Structure formats: structure tokens, C-alpha cells
């Protein structure tokens, strides 16, 4: 697919928005050298954000922002609600584990489906389904009928839908922008998730304080419906969409064969699993830090989620600007090692302000890792296998419940600081293992 607007310069540069056409006029009215300055600005923008030149990617970006508002609201509401119902750090870990377990059970199925269906069409169906499930739980809460098993069951269903959604969304983003802009596209998609978190985390905390968790789940359903509306604006399947599609069962078998035969893909899947268990599991401990360690309540938890989003945006922006300096493989290993260091700093930050600073750092390297792994996985397979590669990524994420329950148990027995430090040191050891024992990843 070709971007809608192209501006002639030394070489054609695609522009992301017709609004840029007024820049020369504005600069001329301000007395500047309009043509030269505007051309330089357009060239800079096109080099930094080439993926945003594609109309359908912009619509996908907006849809992801809306869906991410709901996703981050769920993280706040789920942890807080289970902690209030059970007063158990371990049960918070179980809840977050149940939320991620479908990635393990349905990861390869999601990848096989992603290589079989019309991706933008199924993205609409999935987000509509998440909206319906969220509203169902909201009704149960408002009727004072909710029990812990209701929360866990609905968390599992929403996790299953999200596993399908993420495999489809990552593959479709690549479809739209193509191989040359894949890293840039996935980076900006990651930024859109953090933009949603800036609103979703604090909004969920404020709604819980005002009307309870039922209001947060109701608002979550609304955000997913907005996401569906944005997806209705997507018109094409993308320039890199697979042209040949095999039957679903054949796709699933091919996914298993791919994981066995492609050592790079298998190694990256294992890395996704390791970072999920030891690194991303730190999200389950945030409600415990907010209530029991820092004493900042649900509103403070929302602020912590917002700082996670800010750090994630900064990390992805830095990645987009420096990926050409080291190579993606070296950057990935560096980010995993720094991720472990950040967890140790987070665990031993004594004040709310220092916790927020540590969250900025942790989220920056975590988000960069989260972009690099799926980018390298999709580049390591043929175009027709990219959905199944994302199924492997989802499978790696699906091992996360082990980490949530492990960290919950450690936090209950030893306290949150020691638990985070143990996982941080272990994650640093994983990075060192890959550096020393898997040079193929380093050379990617």
C-alpha cells in the first residue's frame, strides 16, 4: 500500500497527515524561510515516523490507544479488587497469572488463526467481545453479586481474547508498514499502548475511589468500543498481508514444526518466556506496594501505572533513535540486563517519589524489550509464517503466570523488596547466559 501523501524532495517522502501542508504557509506568515525549513521538518518527521505515513496504521494506532486505556484500567481494577476481596498477595499473583494463562494455552492457536483470517476484521470482533465481558463483570459488581471466582473467570476469558488480539495486531501492523518499517511501526504501536496507560491507570484509580471497581470495568468496556470504531476506519489488509492461506489445522501443525526447526525463533520464544516470568511479573506487586508498603491507595496505584506508561514511551522513543547504532540483537540483550537491574532498584526504593523514578527506568527497558523480541521473531520467518511467529511470542508470554505466582509467594514470605531483587538478579543472569552461550542472538 502507498501512503496517501507524497512530497517531492531529493527523494519522495511520505507524509502522515494533510495538516503538514499548511506548515510552509504558517512559517511564511511568521517571516521564516518557509520552503527550506518546512522541507527539513518534513524530512525529519518522515525519517523518525515513516510508519505514521500510512493511513491504516494511523487508524490502528488510534484503536490501540483506546484498547490500551481499557487494558491498563483492567490491571489496576483486577489487582485492587482481588486484594480487597482476599487480602492476600498470593491471590493477587494468582489473579494476574490467570489473566496471562490463556497466552500459554492459546498462543500457537492464536498464531495459526492470525495466518488464516482477515486480520483487521477479526480485531474488531475481538475488541467487541472484550467490551461485552467487561460490562458483564461491571453489572455483577454493581449488583453486589461478585465473588473471587467471577473475577478470575472473567480475567481468564479476557486474557484469551487478548492473546488472539495481540497476535493479530502485531502481524497486521507489519502487514501495513512492510518489512522496511516494521521496527518503527511496532515501536509506535508500543507508544500507543503507553499513551493509553497514561489515561487508563489514573482514570481507573480515580473511578475506583469514586464509585468502586464496577465503574472501572464499565469504563473499560466503553474504551474497547471506541477501539472498534477506530478499526472500522481501516480499509485494507496491508501491503505485506500473506497472499496464500492454509487451512487452520495445517497452520497449527506448521506452527509446531516452525518452533522445532527455527532455532532463532525458538531462542527468542524462550527469551520472551524468561522476561515474562522474571521481569513483567513485577506488575502484580504494584497493588501491594501501593497499599501495604507506600500507603498511597488506589489513586497512588493509578499514578504508578501512569509513570509506567511514561517510562515505556521514553524507552520506545529511545529505541527508535538508537537501534542502528548497536544492532537489534545487542540492544535486546542490553535491555534484558538493565531490566533486571531496574527491578532491584524498584524493590529498594524507600519513598513514593523514588518508586516512580524506578518505574520510569524499569518500564523504559521493558518496553524496548517488548518491541525488539516480536520484531526479530517476525523477521526470522517467511512472510506467510509471521502470524505463527507471533503465536510463539504469545506462547512465551503465556508462561507469565508462573512468574506472577512465584513473585506473589516470595512477596508474601520475604516481602516485596526481596522478591523483586531475587527476580532482578535472575533476569540479569538470563541476559548473561544469552550473551555467553547464544552468539546468534547477539549477531541479529
C-alpha positions as CSV (number, residue, x, y, z in Angstrom):
1,X,0.0,0.0,0.0
2,X,1.2,3.5,-0.8
3,X,0.9,6.4,1.7
4,X,-1.7,9.0,0.9
5,X,0.5,12.0,0.6
6,X,4.0,12.2,-1.0
7,X,6.1,15.4,-1.1
8,X,8.8,15.8,-3.7
9,X,12.2,16.4,-2.2
10,X,15.6,14.9,-3.0
11,X,13.7,11.6,-2.8
12,X,9.9,11.1,-2.2
13,X,9.0,11.3,1.4
14,X,5.6,10.1,2.6
15,X,3.7,12.5,4.9
16,X,1.5,11.2,7.7
17,X,-1.1,14.0,7.6
18,X,-2.5,16.6,5.3
19,X,-2.1,19.1,8.1
20,X,1.6,19.3,7.2
21,X,0.6,21.1,4.0
22,X,-0.1,24.3,6.0
23,X,3.4,24.4,7.6
24,X,5.0,26.5,4.8
25,X,2.1,29.0,5.0
26,X,2.5,29.4,8.7
27,X,6.2,29.8,8.5
28,X,5.9,32.3,5.7
29,X,3.5,34.4,7.7
30,X,5.9,34.3,10.6
31,X,8.7,35.6,8.4
32,X,10.7,32.5,8.2
33,X,12.4,30.8,5.3
34,X,9.3,28.7,4.7
35,X,10.4,26.3,1.9
36,X,13.7,25.2,3.3
37,X,12.6,25.0,7.0
38,X,9.4,23.2,6.1
39,X,11.2,20.7,3.9
40,X,13.7,20.0,6.6
41,X,10.9,19.5,9.1
42,X,9.0,17.2,6.8
43,X,12.2,15.2,6.1
44,X,12.9,14.9,9.8
45,X,9.4,13.7,10.5
46,X,9.4,11.2,7.7
47,X,12.7,9.7,8.9
48,X,11.5,9.5,12.6
49,X,7.9,8.2,12.0
50,X,7.7,6.6,8.5
51,X,5.0,4.2,9.7
52,X,2.6,7.0,10.5
53,X,2.6,7.9,6.8
54,X,0.2,5.0,6.3
55,X,-3.5,5.9,6.9
56,X,-4.5,2.4,8.1
57,X,-1.6,2.3,10.5
58,X,-2.7,5.7,12.0
59,X,-6.2,4.2,12.5
60,X,-4.7,1.1,14.1
61,X,-2.6,3.4,16.3
62,X,-5.7,5.2,17.5
63,X,-7.5,1.9,18.0
64,X,-4.6,0.6,20.1
65,X,-4.7,3.8,22.3
66,X,-8.3,3.2,23.1
67,X,-7.9,-0.5,23.7
68,X,-4.9,0.2,25.9
69,X,-6.9,2.6,28.1
70,X,-9.1,-0.4,28.9
71,X,-6.2,-2.8,29.3
72,X,-4.4,-0.6,31.8
73,X,-7.7,0.0,33.7
74,X,-8.0,-3.7,34.0
75,X,-4.6,-4.1,35.5
76,X,-5.5,-1.5,38.2
77,X,-9.0,-2.8,38.8
78,X,-8.1,-6.5,38.9
79,X,-5.3,-6.3,41.3
80,X,-7.1,-3.9,43.6
81,X,-10.3,-5.8,43.6
82,X,-8.7,-9.2,44.4
83,X,-6.6,-7.6,47.1
84,X,-9.7,-6.1,48.7
85,X,-11.7,-9.4,48.4
86,X,-8.9,-11.7,49.7
87,X,-6.3,-9.5,51.5
88,X,-3.7,-12.0,50.0
89,X,-0.6,-11.0,48.0
90,X,-0.5,-14.6,46.7
91,X,-4.1,-14.3,45.4
92,X,-3.1,-11.1,43.6
93,X,-0.4,-13.1,41.9
94,X,-2.9,-15.9,41.1
95,X,-5.3,-13.3,39.5
96,X,-2.6,-11.8,37.3
97,X,-1.5,-15.4,36.5
98,X,-5.0,-16.4,35.4
99,X,-5.1,-13.2,33.3
100,X,-2.0,-14.3,31.4
101,X,-2.5,-18.1,31.3
102,X,-4.5,-18.1,28.0
103,X,-1.4,-16.8,26.2
104,X,0.2,-20.2,27.0
105,X,-2.8,-22.3,26.2
106,X,-3.9,-20.4,23.1
107,X,-0.7,-18.8,21.9
108,X,0.1,-21.1,19.0
109,X,-3.6,-21.3,18.2
110,X,-3.7,-17.5,18.0
111,X,-0.7,-17.5,15.7
112,X,-2.3,-20.1,13.4
113,X,-5.5,-18.1,13.3
114,X,-3.6,-14.9,12.6
115,X,-2.2,-16.5,9.4
116,X,-5.6,-17.7,8.3
117,X,-8.1,-14.9,8.7
118,X,-8.8,-11.3,7.7
119,X,-6.8,-9.6,10.4
120,X,-8.5,-6.2,10.7
121,X,-11.9,-7.8,10.6
122,X,-11.1,-10.2,13.5
123,X,-9.5,-7.4,15.5
124,X,-12.9,-5.7,15.5
125,X,-14.8,-8.8,16.7
126,X,-12.3,-9.5,19.4
127,X,-12.4,-6.0,20.9
128,X,-16.2,-6.0,20.8
129,X,-16.1,-9.3,22.8
130,X,-13.7,-7.8,25.4
131,X,-16.1,-4.9,25.8
132,X,-19.0,-7.2,26.4
133,X,-17.2,-9.3,29.0
134,X,-16.0,-6.2,30.9
135,X,-19.6,-4.8,31.1
136,X,-20.8,-8.2,32.4
137,X,-18.4,-8.0,35.3
138,X,-19.4,-4.4,36.0
139,X,-23.0,-5.5,36.3
140,X,-22.1,-8.3,38.8
141,X,-20.2,-5.8,40.9
142,X,-22.9,-3.2,40.9
143,X,-25.5,-5.8,41.9
144,X,-23.2,-6.9,44.8
145,X,-23.1,-10.4,43.4
146,X,-19.4,-10.7,42.6
147,X,-17.2,-13.3,44.1
148,X,-13.5,-14.0,43.6
149,X,-14.2,-16.9,41.2
150,X,-16.2,-14.5,39.0
151,X,-13.3,-12.1,38.8
152,X,-10.8,-14.9,38.0
153,X,-13.1,-16.5,35.4
154,X,-13.7,-13.2,33.6
155,X,-9.9,-12.4,33.8
156,X,-9.2,-15.7,32.0
157,X,-11.8,-15.0,29.2
158,X,-10.4,-11.5,28.7
159,X,-6.9,-13.0,28.6
160,X,-7.9,-15.5,25.9
161,X,-9.4,-12.7,23.8
162,X,-6.3,-10.5,24.4
163,X,-4.0,-13.4,23.3
164,X,-5.8,-13.5,19.9
165,X,-5.8,-9.7,19.7
166,X,-2.1,-9.3,20.3
167,X,-1.0,-11.9,17.7
168,X,-3.3,-10.4,15.1
169,X,-2.4,-6.8,15.9
170,X,1.3,-7.2,15.8
171,X,1.0,-9.2,12.5
172,X,-1.4,-6.6,11.0
173,X,0.9,-3.7,11.9
174,X,3.7,-5.4,9.9
175,X,1.2,-6.0,7.1
176,X,0.5,-2.3,6.8
177,X,4.0,-0.8,7.0
178,X,6.1,-3.6,5.5
179,X,9.4,-5.1,6.4
180,X,11.4,-1.9,6.0
181,X,9.3,0.0,8.5
182,X,8.5,-3.0,10.8
183,X,10.6,-1.9,13.8
184,X,9.3,1.7,13.5
185,X,5.7,0.5,13.3
186,X,5.9,-1.8,16.3
187,X,7.7,0.9,18.2
188,X,5.0,3.4,17.6
189,X,2.4,0.7,18.3
190,X,4.1,0.3,21.7
191,X,4.0,4.0,22.3
192,X,0.2,4.0,21.6
193,X,-0.2,1.4,24.4
194,X,1.7,3.6,26.8
195,X,-0.4,6.6,25.7
196,X,-3.4,4.6,26.7
197,X,-1.8,3.8,30.0
198,X,-1.3,7.5,30.8
199,X,-5.1,7.8,30.8
200,X,-6.1,4.3,31.8
201,X,-4.1,3.9,35.1
202,X,-5.0,7.2,36.8
203,X,-8.6,7.0,35.4
204,X,-9.1,3.6,36.9
205,X,-7.7,4.7,40.3
206,X,-10.0,7.8,40.4
207,X,-13.1,5.8,39.4
208,X,-12.4,3.1,42.0
209,X,-12.1,5.8,44.7
210,X,-15.3,7.5,43.5
211,X,-17.7,4.7,42.6
212,X,-15.8,1.4,43.0
213,X,-14.3,-1.2,40.7
214,X,-17.6,-1.7,38.9
215,X,-17.3,1.8,37.4
216,X,-13.8,1.0,36.2
217,X,-14.9,-2.2,34.4
218,X,-17.8,-0.3,32.8
219,X,-15.4,2.5,31.6
220,X,-13.1,-0.3,30.3
221,X,-15.9,-1.7,28.1
222,X,-16.5,1.8,26.7
223,X,-12.8,2.2,25.8
224,X,-12.9,-1.1,23.8
225,X,-16.0,0.0,21.9
226,X,-14.1,3.2,20.9
227,X,-11.3,0.9,19.7
228,X,-13.8,-0.9,17.5
229,X,-14.9,2.3,16.0
230,X,-11.4,3.3,15.1
231,X,-10.8,-0.1,13.5
232,X,-13.9,0.4,11.3
233,X,-11.8,3.1,9.5
234,X,-9.2,0.6,8.4
235,X,-9.7,-0.1,4.7
236,X,-7.0,-2.5,3.5
237,X,-5.4,-5.7,4.7
238,X,-1.9,-4.3,4.1
239,X,0.9,-4.4,1.6
240,X,2.6,-7.3,3.3
241,X,-0.5,-9.4,4.1
242,X,0.0,-13.0,3.2
243,X,-1.4,-13.9,-0.2
244,X,-1.7,-17.6,0.4
245,X,-3.5,-19.0,3.4
246,X,-3.5,-22.6,4.5
247,X,-6.3,-24.4,6.5
248,X,-6.3,-23.8,10.2
249,X,-5.2,-27.3,11.2
250,X,-2.4,-27.2,8.7
251,X,-1.3,-23.8,10.1
252,X,-1.3,-25.1,13.6
253,X,0.9,-28.1,12.6
254,X,3.1,-25.8,10.7
255,X,3.5,-23.6,13.9
256,X,4.8,-26.6,15.9
257,X,7.2,-27.6,13.1
258,X,8.4,-24.0,12.9
259,X,9.2,-23.8,16.6
260,X,11.2,-27.1,16.3
261,X,13.1,-26.2,13.1
262,X,13.9,-22.5,13.5
263,X,16.5,-22.2,16.3
264,X,16.4,-18.4,16.3
265,X,12.7,-18.3,16.7
266,X,12.8,-20.9,19.5
267,X,15.5,-18.9,21.3
268,X,13.5,-15.7,21.1
269,X,10.4,-17.5,22.3
270,X,12.4,-18.8,25.3
271,X,13.7,-15.2,26.0
272,X,10.1,-13.9,25.8
273,X,9.2,-16.5,28.4
274,X,12.1,-15.7,30.7
275,X,11.5,-11.9,30.7
276,X,7.8,-12.6,31.3
277,X,8.4,-14.8,34.3
278,X,11.1,-12.8,35.9
279,X,10.5,-9.3,34.6
280,X,7.0,-8.4,33.6
281,X,5.6,-10.2,36.6
282,X,6.5,-7.1,38.7
283,X,3.1,-5.7,37.7
284,X,1.4,-7.9,40.2
285,X,3.3,-6.5,43.1
286,X,2.3,-2.9,42.4
287,X,-1.1,-3.0,44.2
288,X,0.8,-4.4,47.3
289,X,3.4,-1.7,47.1
290,X,0.6,1.0,46.8
291,X,-1.5,-0.3,49.7
292,X,0.8,-2.0,52.1
293,X,4.3,-0.5,51.6
294,X,3.7,3.1,50.4
295,X,0.2,3.7,51.8
296,X,-0.9,5.7,48.7
297,X,-4.1,3.7,48.0
298,X,-5.9,3.1,44.6
299,X,-5.2,6.7,43.4
300,X,-1.5,6.3,44.0
301,X,-1.6,2.9,42.2
302,X,-3.1,4.8,39.2
303,X,-0.2,7.3,39.3
304,X,2.3,4.4,39.4
305,X,0.6,2.9,36.3
306,X,0.9,6.3,34.6
307,X,4.6,6.5,35.3
308,X,5.0,3.0,33.8
309,X,3.4,4.4,30.7
310,X,5.7,7.4,30.6
311,X,8.8,5.2,31.0
312,X,7.6,2.9,28.3
313,X,7.1,5.8,25.9
314,X,10.6,7.1,26.6
315,X,12.1,3.7,26.2
316,X,10.5,3.0,22.8
317,X,11.3,6.5,21.5
318,X,15.0,6.0,22.5
319,X,15.0,2.6,20.8
320,X,13.7,4.0,17.6
321,X,16.5,6.6,17.5
322,X,19.4,4.3,18.5
323,X,18.6,0.8,17.0
324,X,21.0,1.5,14.1
325,X,24.0,2.1,16.5
326,X,24.3,-1.4,18.1
327,X,22.1,-3.8,16.1
328,X,18.9,-5.2,17.4
329,X,20.4,-8.4,18.9
330,X,22.9,-6.5,21.1
331,X,20.2,-3.9,22.1
332,X,17.9,-6.7,23.1
333,X,20.5,-8.4,25.4
334,X,21.4,-5.0,26.9
335,X,17.8,-4.2,27.6
336,X,17.2,-7.5,29.4
337,X,20.2,-7.0,31.6
338,X,19.1,-3.5,32.5
339,X,15.6,-4.8,33.1
340,X,16.9,-6.9,35.9
341,X,18.9,-4.0,37.4
342,X,15.7,-1.9,37.4
343,X,13.8,-4.5,39.4
344,X,16.4,-4.4,42.2
345,X,16.2,-0.6,42.2
346,X,12.4,-0.7,42.3
347,X,12.4,-3.1,45.2
348,X,14.7,-1.0,47.4
349,X,13.3,2.5,46.6
350,X,12.2,3.8,50.0
351,X,9.8,6.6,49.0
352,X,6.9,7.0,46.6
353,X,8.9,9.5,44.5
354,X,11.9,7.1,44.1
355,X,9.5,4.3,43.3
356,X,8.1,6.4,40.5
357,X,11.6,7.1,39.2
358,X,12.4,3.4,39.3
359,X,9.2,2.6,37.4
360,X,10.3,5.0,34.7
361,X,13.6,3.2,34.3
362,X,12.1,-0.3,34.5
363,X,9.3,0.5,32.0
364,X,11.7,2.1,29.6
365,X,13.9,-1.1,29.2
366,X,10.8,-3.4,29.5
367,X,9.0,-1.6,26.6
368,X,12.1,-1.7,24.4
369,X,12.4,-5.4,25.1
370,X,8.8,-5.9,24.2
371,X,9.3,-4.2,20.8
372,X,12.6,-5.9,19.9
373,X,11.5,-9.5,20.6
374,X,8.4,-9.6,18.3
375,X,10.3,-7.6,15.6
376,X,13.1,-10.1,15.5
377,X,10.7,-13.0,15.6
378,X,8.8,-11.8,12.6
379,X,12.0,-11.1,10.7
380,X,13.3,-14.6,11.3
381,X,10.5,-16.3,9.4
382,X,8.8,-16.1,5.9
383,X,6.0,-13.6,5.3
384,X,3.4,-16.3,5.4
385,X,4.6,-17.5,8.8
386,X,4.6,-14.2,10.7
387,X,1.3,-14.9,12.4
388,X,2.7,-18.2,13.7
389,X,5.8,-16.4,14.9
390,X,3.6,-14.1,16.9
391,X,1.9,-17.2,18.2
392,X,5.3,-18.3,19.6
393,X,5.6,-14.8,21.2
394,X,2.2,-15.2,22.8
395,X,3.2,-18.7,24.0
396,X,6.3,-17.1,25.7
397,X,4.1,-14.5,27.3
398,X,1.8,-17.3,28.5
399,X,4.4,-18.7,30.8
400,X,4.0,-15.4,32.8
401,X,1.5,-16.9,35.4
402,X,4.4,-18.9,36.8
403,X,6.2,-15.6,37.5
404,X,3.1,-14.0,38.9
405,X,2.5,-16.8,41.4
406,X,6.2,-17.1,42.2
407,X,6.6,-13.4,42.9
408,X,3.4,-13.4,44.9
409,X,4.6,-16.2,47.0
410,X,8.0,-14.6,47.5
411,X,6.4,-11.2,48.4
412,X,4.2,-12.9,51.0
413,X,7.1,-14.8,52.6
414,X,10.0,-12.4,52.3
415,X,8.4,-9.0,51.5
416,X,8.2,-7.1,48.1
417,X,11.7,-5.7,48.1
418,X,13.5,-9.0,48.5
419,X,11.1,-10.7,46.0
420,X,11.8,-8.0,43.3
421,X,15.6,-8.2,44.0
422,X,15.6,-12.0,43.6
423,X,13.8,-11.8,40.2
424,X,16.0,-8.9,39.1
425,X,19.2,-10.8,39.8
426,X,17.8,-13.9,38.0
427,X,16.9,-11.8,34.9
428,X,20.4,-10.4,34.8
429,X,21.7,-13.9,34.8
430,X,19.5,-14.8,31.9
431,X,20.9,-11.9,29.9
432,X,24.5,-13.0,30.7
433,X,23.6,-16.6,29.6
434,X,22.4,-15.4,26.2
435,X,25.5,-13.2,25.8
436,X,27.9,-16.0,26.5
437,X,26.0,-19.0,25.2
438,X,23.9,-17.8,22.2
439,X,26.0,-15.7,19.9
440,X,23.5,-16.0,17.1
441,X,21.1,-13.8,19.1
442,X,23.8,-11.2,19.7
443,X,24.6,-11.0,16.0
444,X,21.0,-10.5,14.9
